[in-house]
Amino acid sequence: MAPHPVVQAIIDLSAGALGGTACVFSGLPFDTAKVKMQTFPTMYRGFLHCFVSIYRQVGLRGLYQGTTPALLTNIAENSVIFMSYGFCQSVVGRVCGLDGEAALSDVQKACAGSLASIFSSVVDCPTELVKCRLQTMHEMEATGKVAKGQNTMWSVVRTVMQNNGPLGFYQGLTATIVREVPGYFCFFGGYELSRTTFARSMGRDKEDIGVVPVMFSGGFGGACLWLVVNPIDCVKSRIQVHSLTGRQQGLVKTFMGIVRTEGFAALYSGLTPTMIRTFPANGALFLTYELSRKLMMQQFDS
C-alpha cells in the first residue's frame, strides 16, 4: 500500500536531506576549487594549482570553507528537490494522461526533475550566495575588495543585509533558475537512464541493481548536469561574489562581459574539479537517498 501523500513527502524530504549531507562531505573541497576558479580565473593556472594554493594559503580547512552554508544549501536544496520530484512526477503523469499506478518513462521523470528544480532554486539561491562568498574570501581580501576579518558566515550575512536587505540574498536568482531547469532535466534523466540500462543488463528491477550501479548512475547524472550548466553556473558565481563590491550586473550583461573579455572558454572555468567531484559526491547523494528512503518506506509498511 502506498503511503499517504503527506507521509511520502516527509520521507522524500528526509531522505533528500540525508543525501545532501553526504554530498557535501564527499565533494566540498572540489566545489571550493570550482568556485575560486570561476570567480578569479586569472589567479590560478588550473585545478591542481588552485588545489595546492588553497592548501598552502590556509591549510586543509581552506578546502572546507563555507561548510555550514554548503550544508544548509545542499540539505535545503535536496530536501525540496526530492520532495518536489515526487509531487512533480504525479503532475507530469496527469499531464501525460497516465493513471496513478502507471510508471513514468525516463524522459517523463527528467521533466519532473526539471519542474521540481524551480522550487529548489528559491531555497538554494540565498545559501549558495553565502557559500560562494565564503569560498572566495581569501581572494577578495588579497585583491583588496573586502577588509580582513569579514570571513565568517555571519559577517557575510550581516553585509548583505546592510547593503541590500533581505532581497540581497536573491542576487543571481535568475541565473540559478536558468541553471537548474535544464540542469535537473539532465540530472534526473541521466540518473534514470543509467539505472534503466543497468536493470536491463542485469535482468533486475531498477530498485535492486545494487550499490555500485546506483553510485555510478548518480555520478553519471551529475556529469550530464555539469557538462550542460557549467557556463551558466560560472555566470551565477560571478554575480553572487562580485556583487559584494557593488558591481551588480545582470545575467545577460555578465555573460556577455565574460565572453567579450575572457573568451568563451572562461565559461568552463572550474569544470575539471566539478567533473572529478561529481561521481563521489552525486554517487553518495543518490546512494544515501535511495537507501534511507527504502528504509523509511519499509518502516512505514511494517
Secondary structure as UniProt FT lines:
FT   HELIX           5..39
FT   HELIX           41..43
FT   HELIX           47..58
FT   HELIX           60..64
FT   TURN            65..66
FT   HELIX           67..95
FT   TURN            96..97
FT   TURN            100..101
FT   HELIX           106..135
FT   HELIX           137..142
FT   TURN            143..144
FT   TURN            148..149
FT   HELIX           153..164
FT   HELIX           166..170
FT   TURN            171..172
FT   HELIX           173..202
FT   HELIX           206..208
FT   HELIX           211..242
FT   HELIX           243..245
FT   HELIX           251..262
FT   HELIX           264..268
FT   TURN            269..270
FT   HELIX           271..301
//
